[in-house]
Amino acid sequence: MDFLKLLGMLTPIIFGILFLVKEVRERNNIKITGTKLGIIPLKFSNLLIGLLIGVFIFTLIFSIYYFTNLLVIKDFSWDTKITNAIFDFILVAIFEEFISRSLFINGLQKFIKSTYFIIFITAVFFSLAHLLNNGADLMSSISTFLGGVMYAYAFMEFRTRLYFWLFC
């Protein structure tokens, strides 16, 4: 299982590096590369909208799970700095999305032409990367895979609209 999680995390990074190397070889300027990665144009308003969409969706999902007894909270304490935890989650989400969507999808597009196959591959590796999270099971793996499909599609459809793919 550790091997699968490692595979799920390293493969997107490797394809991302391949993408960046090919971009340098093709001598694309930073604006072209940034547009392909979905970070140009980068607007604070788009970032804020993406974060607010994420907060809304996760609050909604959490509430539904919590009030239908599908979620059990263990070992939680308000002693930890909640603002630090939220900030850490936001940074992790941005990094994870950049690797899983921007770099991985662009790297795969250098070798694979089928949009649907790229979406499927990225969703599989996104699910593998989350396989050993605390409490992960078959249902969470299926959910993560479906989320990966949704986020990959959103990134490919709205590449320059950061707020559509940041809220994972």
N, C-alpha and C positions, 0 to 999 in steps of 0.2 A: 504494500500500500504506500509506503514512503516513496518508493520509486515512481509510482503513478503521479503522486502529488508533485514530486520534483520534475517529472516530465511535463506536467501541466503548467508549471511555472517557468521552466527554462525554454521550452519550445517557442513560446511567443517572443521571448527576448532574443533568441537566436535569429528568428525570422525578421525581427525588428532591426537587428544589426545588419543583416543581409540587405534589407531595404535601404538603410542609411548609406551603406557602402555603394550600392548601385546608384543612389541619388548623387553621391559625390562623383562617381565615375561618369554619370550622364551630365554632370556639371549644371544641374538644376539650381536655380538660385533659391535663397532661403524662403522667399514668398511662395514659390511653387511647391517646395517641400512642405512648408507650413500649412498650405492649403490642403495638400494630400493628407497630412496628419490631422486635419480638423482643428488646428489651433490658430489659423489666420483666416479671417480676422478674429482676433481675440478681444472681446468686449467684456468689460466688467458686468454690464447688465445681463449678458448671456450667462456668465458664470453664476451670478446671483439667481437668475431664473432657474437654472439647472439645479442649484442647491436647494432652492425652495420647493421645486417639484419633487426632489428626492426626499426632503423632510416630510412633505405631504403624503407621498406614496408609502414611505416606511411607517409613518404614524398610522395611516389607515390600515395597512397590513398588520402591524403590531396590535392595534386595537381589535380588529376582527379576530385574530388568533387568541388574544388574551381573553376576550369576553365570550368566546365559544369554547374555552378551556382546551384549545389546541396548543397552547404555549404555557410552559411552566418556567418560572424564573427561579434560579437557584444561585445562592452565594452572591447576592447583590447587596451592596452597602452604599449609602450616601456619603460615606466617609471619603471616598475617592473624589477627586476633582472632576465633576461631571463635564465642565467646560473643556478641560484637557482631553477627556475621552472623546467628546464630540469633535474637537479639533483634530485629534489623531485619526478618527474615522474618516473625516473629510479628506485629509491628506492621503490616507491609504486608498480611498475610493478614487481620487484623482490619479494617483500613481497606477493603480490597478487598471483603470479604464484606459489610460495612456498606453500601457503595455499591451493589454488584452485587445483593445480595439485599434488604436492608431498604428502602433508598430506592427502588430501581428497581421492585421488585415492588409496593410500596405505591403508587408513582406510576402504574404501569400499571393497577392495580386501580381507580383513579379513572376510567379510560376504557374498560377492557376487562373483560368479565365472565367470559370463558372461562379457566379455570385452566390448561388444557393449552396454550392459545395464549400465555398469559403465561410459562409455563415455557419454551416454545419460543423466544420472543422474547428472554428473558433469557439463555438458553443461547447463542443466536447472538451477542449482543453481548458476552457473556463470552469467547467464542471470538475474536471480532474484536479485543478488547482485548489478547489474548495473541498475536496473529498475528505480530508482529514481534519476539517474544522471541528471544534467541540460540538458534539451532538449530531454530527452529520450522519445521515442514514439514506436509504433508497429514495424516500420522498424528497429530502432536501437536495439530493443529487439531481433528481428529475427537475425540480424547481429551478435549480441553478442552471441546468442545461437550457431550460425554456427561457430563463432570463438572459442567458448568453445569446440565444437566437434573437430575442427581441432587441437587445442592445447592439448586436452586430448589424442587424437590419437597419436600425435607427442610424447607426454611424454611417453605413454605406449610402443610405438614402439622403441624409442631411449632413453630409461630411463637414461643411463649414459652419454648421450651427451647433456649437459646442454644447449648448444646454440640452439637446436631445440625447446625447450619449453620455453625459457626465453623471447623471443621477443614479447610476447603478449602486 
